[in-house]
Amino acid sequence: MQSEPLVSIVIPVYNGADYLRACIDSALAQTYPHIEIIVVNDGSADGGATEAIALSYGDRIRYFRKENGGVSSALNLGLRHMRGEYFSWLSHDDLYLPEKVASQMEAILRFSGETVMALCQTGQINGLSQSIRGAKPLPLRADGILPAAEALEVYLRLGQFNGCALLIPKKALDACGGFDESLRYCQDYLMWAKLLMQGCALVYVPSHGVQMRVHEGQFTHRGRELYRKEISVICGYMLPYLLEHSTPARNYLYVFAYSIGVRNNSASVELCLTEGNARGL
């Protein structure tokens, strides 16, 4: 009888023939025994190369193809079809190390009865799978659960969590309404903030679980202007919560303004500071 929860590893992919096989292999190599792998082809336009790789795995994975709609729509399709209690996102050009899911599930299961997600460390590799940066420890305590309010402050200070380094209860994602499909660059930033604002606690696993690939084909190299536009949308969503819950002792609004200011989003910073000053924060 299966006593451990099923984990669904969801791999959204668009024109991913260069790296998809290594990605899927790393998911299949997980030491945690109760996993399913879902590959969502987001309308790849590469003559069927991506699809051929996915189909070559047969029933070892579950494969879905859809019209192109962006990463959020692919992740949401994976959420709708997943059978697991926990969701693990793996970008098609990244890799999991074998103990990624096992170490996170072990940490989560120590806090049964809590709604908690787990975060591990990431390293970086290049297009040839050569290491270019080792796993970097995060400024988080690893001896227990981090309540949502405290985790949100840390998250805003860091400016982001690597989505592939998380393991998340599906029920928490469902409660947030899934990923915002109007966002093509910052959908993950908003989702992790939503999870924390809705009370999902965090446990930090201080081990290397993900190899993030850095290469020239990444959207992130071309998305700076889009980022600035989308962070303004996110600011409008988060501002009411940050205003309501900020105090002089824990000023979420100031931390958020500083974080987005580092990314040169002056309009959103001005909005945060104006609203904060009006509330005496």
Secondary structure, DSSP 8 states (H G I E B T S, - for coil): ---S--EEEEEEESS-TTTHHHHHHHHHT-S-SSEEEEEEEE---STTHHHHHHHTTGGGSEEEEE----HHHHHHHHHHH---SEEEE--TT-EE-TTHHHHHHHHHHTTTTS-EEEEEEEEEE-TTS-EEE-----SS--SSEE-HHHHHHHHHHH----GGGEEEEHHHHHHTTS--TT-SSSHHHHHHHHHHHTT-EEEEEEEEEEEEE--TT-GGGT-HHHHHHHHHHHHHHHHHHHHHH--SSS-HHHHHHHHHHHTT-HHHHHHHHHHHHHTT-
